Amino acid sequence: MIPSNQNHLDTAAISDPGSRGRINEDSFQINSFTLSENDETPVLLSVVADGIGGHKAGEIASKIAVETIVTAVAESDMSDPIWILKSALLEANHSIISNAAKDDTRIGMGSTVACALIIDTALYIATLGDSRIYLIRDNVIRQLTIDHTWVQEAWDAGIINSEEARSHPRRHLIRSYLGSADPLTPDLRLYLSDNENLEQAKANQGLPLLPQDQILICTDGLTDLVIDEEILDIINRNDSKEEQLGKLVDLANLRGGHDNITIVLLQPPGEELFEE
């Protein structure tokens, strides 16, 4: 693809270390491209990663994750977006494991990741861990992704309810992430309703974005402390996107700010993108 200096969606982003003086182990990038010299179809890639490992190792892992994924996608021809995202995540996993093997202080480091790839108006996603992607449409907020955590598995199995999940001592136990020694399968599901099965969720990839849609990508430093309805309320306020993200960070920090907080917000700029 060809790098572009112009995003075809409006973008806003914020990354905050939280209120407890922690190193910010989150990383993110927003990159724009066109498909080729002969095809000016716009492409936007946003990658958000939350490092695991501590002692700066998590910070290193999240940077490796973002940089590797962005490079892999940039070097692709975008002929098969799902395969390209899957391959990029697997390459990032290999890069993190290889880097950790060279330095004993980095053994065990890893990273969550959430990727949103928008080709013209078609949305594709890929995730690992508990960083999330939301769709805000028609005054409804919808989590498109599934957390890869012990709590999510227990909730799905009916062992705990949603209230117990929010405060469960194992809520930060991540089952799948970049850098894991276990076999890795990037999550390529996009859920538009709670009752969809795996195949239906995969078939939703390439979701056509509508005017006024918003895509919100974030780390768990936000969602641990701010519920979906509160996110929707703040995003719906008559503020600039930067002010909205700042208010979300302020709310998370007011409630403890125990983790880094990173949020990316993407929105089509107007009706002209959707005209045929």
C-alpha positions in Angstrom: 0.0 0.0 0.0 1.0 3.7 -0.3 1.3 5.7 2.9 -1.0 8.7 3.0 -0.8 11.9 5.1 -4.6 12.3 5.1 -7.0 10.2 7.2 -10.3 9.5 5.5 -12.0 9.3 8.9 -11.9 11.9 11.7 -9.6 10.6 14.4 -8.9 11.4 18.0 -6.7 9.6 20.6 -5.5 9.9 24.1 -3.1 7.8 26.2 -2.7 8.5 30.0 -0.6 6.6 32.6 -3.4 6.7 35.1 -3.4 8.3 38.6 -1.0 5.9 40.4 2.3 7.0 38.8 2.7 3.9 36.7 4.8 3.6 33.5 2.6 3.9 30.5 2.8 0.4 29.0 0.1 1.1 26.4 1.0 1.9 22.8 -1.1 2.9 19.8 -0.8 4.1 16.2 -3.2 5.5 13.6 -2.0 5.1 10.0 -3.5 6.0 6.6 -2.8 4.5 3.2 -4.2 4.2 -0.3 -4.4 0.8 -1.9 -1.9 1.4 -4.7 -0.6 3.9 -7.1 -3.4 2.9 -9.5 -6.1 2.6 -6.8 -6.7 5.5 -4.5 -9.2 3.7 -2.2 -8.4 5.0 1.3 -7.4 2.7 4.1 -7.0 3.5 7.8 -5.4 1.2 10.4 -5.6 1.8 14.1 -3.8 -0.5 16.5 -4.0 -0.3 20.3 -1.9 -2.5 22.6 -1.6 -2.9 26.4 1.7 -4.3 27.6 2.1 -7.2 30.1 5.2 -7.9 32.1 6.2 -4.9 34.1 9.7 -3.4 34.7 9.3 -1.7 31.3 9.0 -5.1 29.5 5.3 -4.5 29.0 6.1 -1.1 27.4 8.5 -2.8 25.0 6.1 -5.6 24.1 3.3 -3.2 23.3 5.6 -1.1 21.1 6.8 -4.2 19.3 3.2 -5.3 18.8 2.1 -2.0 17.3 5.1 -1.5 15.1 5.1 -5.0 13.7 1.4 -5.1 12.9 1.5 -1.7 11.2 4.5 -2.7 9.1 3.0 -6.0 8.1 -0.3 -4.4 7.0 1.5 -1.6 5.2 3.5 -4.0 3.2 0.4 -6.0 2.1 -1.7 -5.6 -1.0 -4.9 -5.8 1.0 -6.3 -8.5 -1.2 -7.5 -10.5 1.8 -7.9 -8.2 4.8 -8.8 -11.0 7.3 -5.8 -13.1 6.4 -3.6 -10.0 6.5 -4.7 -9.1 10.0 -4.3 -12.6 11.2 -0.8 -12.9 9.7 0.2 -9.5 11.2 -0.8 -10.6 14.7 1.0 -13.9 14.4 4.1 -12.0 13.2 3.9 -9.6 16.2 3.6 -12.6 18.5 6.8 -14.1 17.0 8.6 -10.8 17.3 7.7 -10.4 21.0 8.8 -14.0 21.8 12.0 -13.6 19.9 12.8 -10.3 21.6 12.1 -11.7 25.0 14.4 -14.7 24.4 17.4 -12.3 23.9 17.0 -10.6 27.3 16.3 -12.3 30.6 14.6 -9.2 32.0 12.0 -9.4 29.2 11.1 -13.1 29.7 7.3 -13.4 30.0 6.5 -10.0 28.5 3.4 -9.8 26.3 0.7 -7.5 25.0 -3.0 -7.3 24.3 -3.9 -5.9 20.9 -7.0 -4.5 19.2 -6.9 -3.6 15.5 -9.4 -1.8 13.4 -8.8 -1.8 9.7 -11.2 0.4 7.6 -11.0 0.0 3.8 -13.1 2.8 2.3 -16.2 2.2 4.6 -15.7 -1.5 5.3 -14.6 -2.4 8.9 -12.4 -5.4 9.7 -11.1 -6.1 13.3 -8.7 -8.5 15.1 -8.0 -8.8 18.8 -6.2 -10.7 21.5 -6.6 -10.0 25.2 -9.0 -7.6 26.9 -8.5 -4.4 24.9 -11.8 -3.7 23.2 -13.5 -2.3 20.1 -16.9 -0.7 20.3 -19.4 0.5 17.6 -21.5 3.5 18.5 -24.5 3.6 16.2 -28.0 5.1 16.5 -27.3 6.1 20.2 -26.4 2.5 21.1 -22.9 1.3 22.1 -22.1 -2.2 21.1 -18.9 -4.1 22.1 -17.8 -5.9 18.9 -15.1 -8.0 20.6 -14.9 -10.6 23.3 -12.5 -10.4 26.2 -10.0 -13.3 26.3 -10.1 -13.5 30.1 -10.9 -16.0 32.8 -13.8 -13.8 33.9 -15.3 -13.8 30.4 -15.1 -17.6 30.2 -16.7 -17.9 33.7 -19.5 -15.5 32.6 -20.1 -17.4 29.4 -20.4 -20.6 31.4 -22.9 -19.0 33.8 -20.5 -19.3 36.8 -20.6 -15.6 37.6 -22.9 -12.7 36.7 -22.1 -9.3 35.2 -21.9 -7.6 38.6 -19.5 -10.3 40.0 -17.4 -10.0 36.8 -16.6 -6.3 37.4 -15.0 -6.9 40.8 -13.8 -10.5 40.5 -10.2 -11.0 41.7 -9.4 -12.9 38.5 -10.8 -10.2 36.2 -7.3 -9.4 34.9 -6.3 -13.0 34.2 -5.8 -12.9 30.4 -6.1 -16.2 28.6 -4.7 -15.2 25.2 -2.2 -12.4 24.3 0.8 -11.7 22.1 3.9 -13.2 23.5 2.1 -16.2 25.1 3.9 -19.5 25.1 0.6 -21.2 24.3 -0.6 -21.7 20.7 -2.1 -18.5 19.4 -5.3 -18.0 17.5 -6.1 -14.3 16.7 -9.7 -13.5 17.3 -11.4 -12.5 14.0 -14.9 -12.3 15.2 -17.1 -9.2 15.0 -20.2 -9.5 17.1 -23.3 -7.4 16.2 -25.6 -9.1 18.6 -25.3 -11.3 21.7 -26.9 -14.4 20.1 -24.6 -14.7 17.1 -22.5 -17.9 16.7 -18.9 -18.0 15.7 -19.5 -18.3 12.0 -22.0 -15.4 12.0 -19.6 -13.2 13.9 -16.8 -14.0 11.3 -19.2 -13.2 8.5 -19.8 -9.7 9.9 -16.2 -8.8 8.9 -16.2 -6.0 6.3 -19.1 -4.3 8.2 -20.2 -1.3 6.1 -19.9 1.8 8.3 -22.9 4.2 8.2 -22.9 8.0 8.5 -22.5 9.1 12.1 -21.0 5.7 13.2 -18.2 5.9 15.7 -15.5 3.2 16.4 -14.0 3.4 19.9 -10.9 1.3 20.7 -9.6 1.2 24.2 -7.5 -0.6 26.8 -8.9 -2.0 30.0 -7.8 1.0 32.0 -11.0 2.6 30.8 -13.4 -0.3 30.8 -12.4 -1.6 34.3 -13.7 1.7 35.7 -16.2 3.2 33.3 -19.2 1.2 32.1 -20.5 1.2 28.5 -23.4 3.4 29.2 -21.2 6.1 30.7 -18.9 5.9 27.7 -21.9 6.4 25.4 -23.2 9.4 27.5 -19.8 11.2 27.3 -19.3 10.5 23.6 -22.8 11.9 22.9 -22.1 15.2 24.6 -21.7 18.3 22.6 -17.9 18.5 23.0 -15.0 18.1 20.7 -13.8 14.5 20.3 -10.6 15.5 22.2 -12.7 16.9 25.1 -14.8 13.7 25.2 -11.8 11.5 25.4 -10.3 13.7 28.1 -13.5 13.4 30.2 -13.4 9.6 29.9 -9.8 9.6 31.2 -10.7 12.0 34.0 -13.6 9.7 35.1 -11.4 6.6 35.1 -8.8 8.4 37.1 -11.4 9.8 39.5 -12.3 6.2 40.3 -8.8 5.1 41.0 -7.0 5.2 37.7 -5.2 2.0 38.6 -4.0 1.3 35.0 -2.9 3.0 31.9 -5.8 4.4 29.8 -5.7 4.6 26.0 -8.6 5.5 23.8 -8.9 5.9 20.0 -12.1 7.3 18.4 -12.8 7.1 14.7 -15.7 8.6 12.8 -16.6 9.2 9.1 -16.3 12.9 8.4 -19.7 13.3 6.7 -22.1 12.0 4.1 -19.7 12.5 1.1 -17.8 9.4 2.0 -20.9 7.3 1.5 -22.1 8.8 -1.8 -21.9 6.5 -4.8 
